Amino acid sequence: MERKYRLLIIDDEQAILDTYSSYFLKRGFVVDTCDNGEEGLKRLLEIDYDVALVDLRMPNSKLDGLEVIHQAVEQDTNADIIVLTAHGDKQDAVKALNYGADAWFDKSGSDIGEIFTRVKELAEGMPLEKLRAILAALPEDD
């Protein structure tokens, strides 16, 4: 039985939550959604997600996406984090990457298929072939 990957989507736009949730559910992911930063951070700290998609701008939330990412990384959550930005948030996306996010996508300019590919890569971790090559290159114990 193939492992189902866990995805958390944190965004204040219901249309984004619905679209992305439906897309990933149809592709075998277990998906949770949050419409604010506080709830998103709480879930990241309590549940072992493989990947989180985090919107940077959430005006009706006490915690914006940057703060969610910063606190999640500081508290060593296991989730890889992908930033979702709206047009014009590229400087904040760079800040998020500096905090420890793994990738960023512009909501308006990115294809959901591209996002899916990156989410799946992060969820799967290192491919087995690459891991075997690394292990083969290590010196043997005496």
ChimeraX attribute file (.defattr): number of C-alpha atoms within 10 A of each C-alpha:
attribute: neighborCount
match mode: 1-to-1
recipient: residues
	/A:1	3
	/A:2	5
	/A:3	8
	/A:4	13
	/A:5	17
	/A:6	19
	/A:7	26
	/A:8	25
	/A:9	25
	/A:10	28
	/A:11	25
	/A:12	22
	/A:13	13
	/A:14	12
	/A:15	10
	/A:16	17
	/A:17	20
	/A:18	12
	/A:19	11
	/A:20	19
	/A:21	19
	/A:22	13
	/A:23	16
	/A:24	19
	/A:25	13
	/A:26	10
	/A:27	10
	/A:28	13
	/A:29	18
	/A:30	16
	/A:31	21
	/A:32	17
	/A:33	22
	/A:34	20
	/A:35	19
	/A:36	25
	/A:37	28
	/A:38	17
	/A:39	16
	/A:40	25
	/A:41	21
	/A:42	13
	/A:43	16
	/A:44	23
	/A:45	17
	/A:46	10
	/A:47	13
	/A:48	14
	/A:49	22
	/A:50	23
	/A:51	26
	/A:52	26
	/A:53	25
	/A:54	28
	/A:55	30
	/A:56	26
	/A:57	20
	/A:58	19
	/A:59	11
	/A:60	11
	/A:61	15
	/A:62	11
	/A:63	19
	/A:64	20
	/A:65	29
	/A:66	23
	/A:67	17
	/A:68	24
	/A:69	31
	/A:70	18
	/A:71	16
	/A:72	23
	/A:73	17
	/A:74	11
	/A:75	11
	/A:76	10
	/A:77	19
	/A:78	16
	/A:79	24
	/A:80	22
	/A:81	28
	/A:82	26
	/A:83	25
	/A:84	26
	/A:85	21
	/A:86	15
	/A:87	10
	/A:88	9
	/A:89	13
	/A:90	16
	/A:91	9
	/A:92	16
	/A:93	25
	/A:94	15
	/A:95	14
	/A:96	24
	/A:97	19
	/A:98	11
	/A:99	17
	/A:100	17
	/A:101	24
	/A:102	17
	/A:103	19
	/A:104	22
	/A:105	21
	/A:106	18
	/A:107	16
	/A:108	10
	/A:109	10
	/A:110	12
	/A:111	11
	/A:112	15
	/A:113	10
	/A:114	11
	/A:115	20
	/A:116	15
	/A:117	11
	/A:118	18
	/A:119	23
	/A:120	17
	/A:121	13
	/A:122	18
	/A:123	20
	/A:124	14
	/A:125	11
	/A:126	10
	/A:127	9
	/A:128	10
	/A:129	9
	/A:130	10
	/A:131	12
	/A:132	10
	/A:133	10
	/A:134	10
	/A:135	11
	/A:136	10
	/A:137	9
	/A:138	8
	/A:139	7
	/A:140	7
	/A:141	4
	/A:142	3
